Amino acid sequence: MFLGQIKTDPRTRLTIIPCQDERYIIVSNSDLRGGDHGSDATPFHRASLREGRTELSLDAHIPHGIDDNLWQHISLSTFFSTARNNNIVMTDKHAVLISYETGLYWVFSLERANLVRAGSIFRNMTPEMIAKGGIKDAITRANPEKNGTILISAQEESRFSTESDGYYESLMRNPNLSFEQVTRLYNQWQRELADKNPFVVWYRIDPENGGRAERLAHPPEGGIDIREDGRSVSWRPMADGSVKMGHIDRGVIENANQRAKEEEEELNKKADDANTGTGSQLSQLQSLEP
């Protein structure tokens, strides 16, 4: 559904989250205010669509919420990339942005179009690890539950491996791999990951009660705590509060391949922009439903 448009630099990448009262939260790979804002630089902004107009108006920036210790270690480009590439979990009242690689997350209120809480799911994910991009699939899946909470499955952080597994590097070097080749690489990577870190831990974020991430003492009903046979940790929440485990599907693998292609295309575009100069673009707003 077409909602409107916003004028930005051609190099700008946006995620736009509709809120109540014709307001929007914008997540960008740069500070839309322009200029150097130092420690106040933020990828989050609040905007609105005024009556009778189709172009979005920026109303205010939303502070990034991360602590000073992390800010001292992470570069602006890494931080903006981490925020922009988050997975978004929607509930009726909140949008929760979760970085699967670093465990950083942001809880936004759809009613007020503001930041409720910023935090980290992992205690042992150091600023240095985050600055290097975190751990691939440190978080394996996050889904909303019927009561408005967010259920998360993750690797056991005490067994994080900082060594490169080669899977995503292989995709980046070979963006035209066939589906069968990507499947083979993915299955091999899952087996290696299961050997290094077979444990599955579960967390829950409750946006209505402060937005803290709490580690669960036991898996939810139907959930697992140990990977078997190198399987990926794929699951979905059920209406009765349990979860149903399942195998990785074709869509997830295709998304991984597509993400690798998009990252390469973005790098090429940046190189082209550096040679041709910059202009402006109009980004259409699309509805992001819970």
Secondary structure, 3 states (H helix, E strand, C coil): CEEEEEEECCCCCEEEEECCCCEEEEEECCCCCCCCCHHHCCCEEEEECCCCCCECEEEEEECCCCCHHHHCCCCHHHHHHHHHCCEEEECCCEEEEECCCCCEEEEEECCCCEEEEEEECCCCCCHHHHHCCCCCCCEEEEEECCCCCEEEEEECHHHCCCCCCCHHHHHHHCCCCCHHHHHHHHHHHHHHHHHHCCEEEEEEECHHHCCCEEECCCCCCCCCCECCCCCCCEEEECCCCCEEEECCCHHHHHHHHHHHHHHHHHHHHHHHHHHHCCCCEEEEEECCCC
